[in-house]
């Protein structure tokens, strides 16, 4: 049984076109527990994120110089991906979760 230890699924700047941020390993499910979207610019920016091809949020506005927190508690399974993009690379994704074996 998994011990539900939190792991970093992705941490880094967003791309301006949809990019794979994480792929669930073979034979493993992953619970996505926390997402922080940090906008380091002086203007509002938008971000989009999908889990297993389904939109979690689309063009979500992140205010200037702030962090928006989302706690989705959603599971993706073996081979499924988390993909995302933002209106600019001034947005950073911090995504955490845990593996379910």
trRosetta pair geometry for C-beta under 8 A, 3 or more apart (Angstrom, degrees):
i j d omega theta_ij theta_ji phi_ij phi_ji
1 101 7.5 172 -147 61 22 101
2 5 8.0 -127 171 15 88 73
2 98 6.7 137 152 150 133 108
2 99 5.8 -157 -129 97 140 74
2 100 5.4 -118 7 -122 153 40
2 101 4.9 144 -59 12 99 90
4 98 4.8 61 -152 144 52 166
5 98 6.1 144 67 -126 36 114
6 33 7.0 -87 -117 50 100 142
6 34 7.9 9 -144 20 127 120
6 96 5.3 15 -174 174 107 119
6 97 7.1 168 -143 100 69 9
6 98 5.6 -74 -97 -67 39 98
7 96 6.8 166 81 -154 35 73
7 97 6.6 -30 58 73 79 57
7 98 6.1 118 11 -105 88 51
7 99 6.8 19 16 -19 138 91
8 11 5.4 -34 -171 -22 128 114
8 94 7.8 -63 -138 -164 99 73
8 95 7.4 99 -167 79 61 59
8 96 5.8 -46 -104 -101 47 77
9 21 7.2 64 132 129 93 100
9 22 4.3 -11 172 -90 98 162
9 30 6.9 110 -102 169 128 143
9 32 6.7 -45 0 -113 164 87
9 82 6.5 60 145 25 132 151
9 95 4.4 -62 68 110 106 103
9 96 6.3 171 5 -109 90 19
9 97 5.3 28 -39 22 128 103
10 21 4.0 -9 -90 169 165 105
10 22 5.0 -121 -43 -44 107 106
10 82 6.7 -139 -8 90 135 131
10 93 5.6 4 111 110 114 116
10 94 7.6 -162 96 -137 66 22
10 95 4.4 29 47 39 89 115
11 92 7.5 19 -172 174 63 106
11 93 7.1 -146 -122 98 31 66
11 94 5.1 27 -116 -118 86 69
11 95 7.3 -150 -64 29 58 64
12 92 6.5 -132 136 -147 18 87
12 93 6.6 -4 60 55 55 84
13 89 4.8 33 169 -171 125 89
13 90 7.9 5 -144 -66 105 7
13 91 7.3 110 -157 79 64 47
13 92 5.4 -53 -95 -99 48 75
13 93 7.9 88 -174 15 8 76
14 19 7.8 162 -165 38 59 121
14 47 6.3 -132 -89 -122 165 103
14 84 6.1 -85 -129 124 103 106
14 85 5.9 113 176 -160 109 30
14 86 3.5 77 102 5 153 114
14 88 7.8 81 77 90 109 36
14 89 6.2 -162 71 -122 65 48
14 91 4.5 -5 17 86 131 97
14 92 6.8 -153 -17 -100 81 21
14 93 5.7 97 -72 -23 88 100
15 18 7.7 -7 83 94 113 2
15 19 4.2 80 30 -17 138 138
15 84 7.9 128 39 99 80 69
15 85 5.7 -57 82 -119 74 79
15 86 7.6 132 67 29 29 76
15 89 7.0 4 -112 -94 30 90
16 85 6.1 62 -171 -168 17 105
16 86 6.8 -64 -99 74 54 58
16 87 7.0 24 -129 -176 89 19
16 88 6.6 10 -90 -104 107 26
16 89 6.7 -67 -43 -48 92 78
17 85 5.7 -79 147 -116 8 139
18 48 7.5 -57 -92 93 90 119
18 50 7.7 10 -142 16 121 121
18 83 5.2 34 -176 160 97 121
18 84 7.1 178 -137 98 64 8
18 85 4.9 -79 -80 -32 46 124
19 83 6.4 171 80 -154 30 81
19 84 6.7 -35 58 65 76 56
19 85 6.4 116 9 -78 82 82
20 23 6.3 10 178 -52 127 95
20 81 5.0 -61 -135 -164 100 138
20 82 7.4 102 -161 74 60 51
20 83 5.3 -46 -96 -97 47 87
21 81 7.6 127 44 176 62 90
21 82 4.8 -57 65 101 103 97
21 83 6.2 160 3 -112 86 28
21 84 5.3 14 -30 20 134 103
21 93 6.3 -50 -133 97 150 154
21 95 6.6 85 136 19 136 148
22 30 7.7 -109 140 102 129 166
22 81 6.6 158 85 -155 51 64
22 82 4.4 21 49 37 97 111
22 95 6.7 -126 -15 94 139 140
23 79 6.7 -14 -176 -148 101 31
23 80 7.4 169 -150 87 62 28
23 81 5.0 -29 -98 -98 71 84
23 82 8.0 -141 -66 21 35 69
24 28 5.9 -151 174 89 92 86
24 29 6.6 -6 -164 -135 144 29
24 30 4.7 -151 -112 2 104 115
24 76 5.0 -165 -40 112 133 100
24 77 6.0 179 91 130 160 16
24 78 5.5 -118 112 -101 111 21
24 79 6.3 -40 69 17 90 23
24 80 5.2 21 18 53 121 74
24 81 7.5 -136 1 -77 76 36
25 28 4.4 31 71 34 93 127
25 30 7.9 102 19 -49 76 115
25 78 6.9 -46 101 -124 41 73
25 99 7.4 -6 34 -123 116 128
26 78 5.4 53 -140 -155 34 113
26 79 6.8 43 -92 -52 62 86
27 78 5.6 71 -23 -99 18 134
27 101 7.6 22 136 -145 90 74
28 78 5.9 115 45 -84 46 82
28 99 5.1 -29 -174 -158 125 110
28 100 6.9 139 -172 66 70 51
28 101 5.9 -34 -117 -99 84 63
29 75 5.3 8 174 -173 116 113
29 76 7.0 170 -158 88 69 39
29 77 4.9 -30 -105 -108 85 65
29 78 7.0 -59 -70 -31 54 69
29 99 7.3 130 78 -164 47 57
29 100 4.1 -26 75 65 99 109
29 101 7.9 -158 33 -69 75 18
30 75 6.8 154 79 -151 40 63
30 76 5.4 -12 59 60 93 86
30 77 7.9 -176 19 -86 69 22
30 97 5.3 78 169 116 94 139
30 98 7.2 177 -153 89 67 28
30 99 5.6 -36 -101 -103 75 56
30 100 6.8 -168 -82 14 22 83
31 73 6.6 -8 -176 -152 106 55
31 74 7.3 157 -153 81 60 27
31 75 5.2 -33 -95 -92 66 78
31 97 5.1 -176 91 -168 53 105
31 98 5.5 -4 53 56 100 76
31 100 6.0 77 -24 -32 96 114
32 35 7.1 19 166 -49 110 102
32 51 6.3 -125 12 -110 152 135
32 72 5.5 5 101 70 103 118
32 73 7.5 -154 81 -95 60 10
32 74 5.2 -12 51 63 103 81
32 75 7.5 -178 10 -89 75 25
32 76 6.7 46 -25 -3 110 102
32 82 6.8 123 -91 -87 142 134
32 95 6.5 -34 -147 -174 105 105
32 96 7.8 122 -156 85 58 37
32 97 4.4 -64 -106 -79 36 135
33 71 6.5 -12 170 -152 59 78
33 72 7.5 -153 -135 57 15 68
33 73 5.9 34 -119 -87 61 61
33 96 5.8 -48 62 102 95 84
33 97 4.9 147 4 -111 82 61
33 98 6.7 30 -19 0 128 87
34 69 7.1 -30 -160 -162 90 95
34 70 7.5 141 -159 81 43 55
34 71 5.8 -15 -100 -106 64 73
34 94 7.8 -27 122 115 97 89
34 95 7.3 166 92 -152 60 40
34 96 4.5 3 58 54 102 104
34 97 7.4 -170 27 -65 65 58
35 49 7.0 -158 -156 62 159 180
35 56 8.0 107 -2 126 164 150
35 69 7.2 147 82 -158 55 47
35 70 4.3 -13 62 62 105 101
35 71 7.7 -165 24 -75 73 31
35 72 6.6 32 -1 -7 116 108
35 93 7.0 -36 -159 -159 94 86
35 94 7.1 144 -160 79 44 59
35 95 5.2 -1 -108 -106 80 76
35 96 7.8 -164 -72 25 42 66
36 67 5.4 -5 -173 -175 102 115
36 68 7.3 154 -157 77 51 44
36 69 5.5 -18 -102 -101 75 72
36 70 7.8 -173 -76 23 31 70
36 92 8.0 -1 108 102 89 90
36 93 7.7 136 76 -164 57 39
36 94 4.1 -6 55 57 102 112
37 47 5.2 -149 -142 28 140 161
37 60 7.2 135 24 96 172 124
37 62 5.0 -123 123 -90 118 143
37 67 6.7 156 78 -157 46 60
37 68 4.6 -10 57 56 103 95
37 69 8.0 -161 22 -72 71 28
37 70 7.4 39 -9 -3 103 108
37 86 8.0 152 -155 -95 112 127
37 91 6.1 -12 -172 -168 92 106
37 92 7.4 158 -157 77 43 51
37 93 6.4 -14 -104 -102 68 59
37 94 7.9 -152 -66 25 28 77
38 62 7.6 151 -168 174 7 145
38 66 7.7 -147 -141 110 55 34
38 67 4.5 -19 -98 -101 77 90
38 91 6.9 150 78 -156 47 53
38 92 4.5 -11 58 54 101 101
38 94 6.9 46 -10 -8 109 111
39 44 7.2 -3 178 -142 168 37
39 45 4.9 171 -125 31 121 114
39 62 4.2 160 -36 119 125 115
39 63 6.7 -178 50 83 143 35
39 64 6.2 -107 116 -126 126 25
39 65 6.6 -73 97 -38 87 17
39 66 6.0 15 46 51 103 62
39 67 7.6 -172 18 -82 66 42
39 68 8.0 40 -10 -5 101 96
39 90 6.0 42 -159 126 66 99
39 91 5.4 -21 -96 -99 69 76
40 65 7.0 42 -146 -105 29 58
40 90 5.0 -136 58 -171 81 83
40 91 7.7 -170 11 -82 78 27
40 92 6.9 53 -23 -11 110 107
41 45 6.2 92 43 -39 124 122
41 64 6.2 -84 100 -134 65 80
41 65 7.3 -121 80 -53 28 65
41 88 6.7 22 -25 90 151 144
41 90 3.8 14 -33 176 111 159
42 64 5.1 22 -175 -158 30 129
42 65 6.6 15 -102 -34 47 106
43 64 5.4 13 -68 -88 4 111
44 61 5.4 1 178 -168 122 102
44 62 6.7 160 -158 78 69 44
44 63 5.4 -39 -103 -121 90 40
44 64 5.7 -72 -58 -40 51 75
45 61 7.5 149 82 -150 31 55
45 62 5.4 -20 67 59 81 97
45 86 5.9 33 153 175 120 112
45 87 4.9 -160 -162 53 81 110
45 88 5.4 -99 -128 35 129 102
45 90 5.8 -175 -58 77 157 108
45 91 5.1 -151 112 -56 143 113
46 59 4.4 -10 -177 -156 139 63
46 60 6.2 142 -156 64 73 36
46 61 5.5 -38 -95 -90 79 52
46 62 7.1 158 -103 11 25 80
46 86 6.5 169 92 -156 49 67
46 87 4.6 74 45 -27 82 118
47 57 7.3 45 97 97 82 114
47 59 7.7 138 57 -129 25 20
47 60 5.3 -34 62 59 78 94
47 62 6.0 33 -3 -17 111 122
47 84 6.7 5 -178 -174 96 112
47 85 7.3 178 -151 95 60 41
47 86 4.3 -24 -101 -102 78 91
47 87 7.5 -97 -65 -2 47 76
47 91 5.2 -169 -76 167 114 157
47 93 7.5 151 -158 -78 141 95
48 55 7.2 -53 -167 -137 94 99
48 57 6.6 -145 -132 101 46 66
48 58 5.0 23 -123 -130 102 50
48 59 6.0 5 -70 -43 99 46
48 60 7.1 151 -81 8 44 83
48 84 6.2 171 91 -149 58 65
48 85 5.4 0 55 57 100 82
48 86 7.3 -179 18 -83 67 43
49 55 7.6 109 83 -156 47 58
49 56 4.8 -33 96 53 96 115
49 57 5.7 33 40 46 90 82
49 60 7.9 -23 10 11 94 127
49 82 6.9 -8 -170 -173 98 91
49 83 7.3 163 -153 86 52 47
49 84 4.3 -11 -104 -100 74 106
49 93 7.5 131 -92 -119 123 131
50 53 6.0 6 161 -137 129 11
50 54 6.1 152 -160 69 89 28
50 55 5.4 -50 -99 -93 85 42
50 56 6.3 172 -113 -1 26 82
50 81 8.0 39 98 100 95 85
50 82 7.2 169 85 -153 54 46
50 83 5.0 -4 55 58 101 92
50 84 7.2 -175 20 -74 64 58
51 54 6.0 -30 69 61 70 85
51 56 5.3 66 -6 -51 101 115
51 72 7.4 171 -31 138 152 159
51 74 5.5 89 112 114 171 138
51 76 5.4 -133 -176 -68 96 115
51 80 7.4 44 171 148 66 120
51 82 5.7 -11 -105 -105 67 77
52 76 4.9 180 -48 -125 105 98
52 77 7.4 46 -96 27 135 75
52 80 4.0 -15 -100 -166 91 131
52 81 7.0 136 -87 47 40 48
53 80 7.7 -99 -4 -150 86 96
53 81 7.8 73 -44 55 69 87
55 58 5.0 -13 -161 -50 138 103
56 70 7.6 108 149 149 122 152
56 72 6.0 -38 -151 -103 128 149
56 74 7.1 -144 -107 18 118 160
57 60 4.2 16 149 -44 132 126
57 70 7.3 -125 -18 -101 138 159
59 87 8.0 62 -131 -53 77 108
60 68 7.1 -155 142 103 122 161
62 66 6.4 -160 174 77 79 93
62 67 7.8 -8 -161 -132 116 23
62 68 5.0 -121 -116 -4 92 123
62 91 6.2 115 49 -117 148 114
63 66 4.4 29 75 24 95 137
63 68 7.8 120 18 -55 79 104
75 100 6.9 -22 -134 17 120 142
76 80 4.0 -141 -177 93 103 125
76 81 7.4 -141 -178 29 151 9
76 82 6.8 -137 -17 -54 162 83
77 80 5.3 73 55 1 58 123
82 95 6.5 160 140 170 162 168
84 93 5.8 103 86 -74 159 153
86 89 7.2 136 71 -87 115 26
86 90 7.6 -126 123 58 138 61
86 91 3.6 -155 -151 51 168 138
87 91 7.3 85 40 -11 68 131
88 91 6.4 114 73 -4 69 90
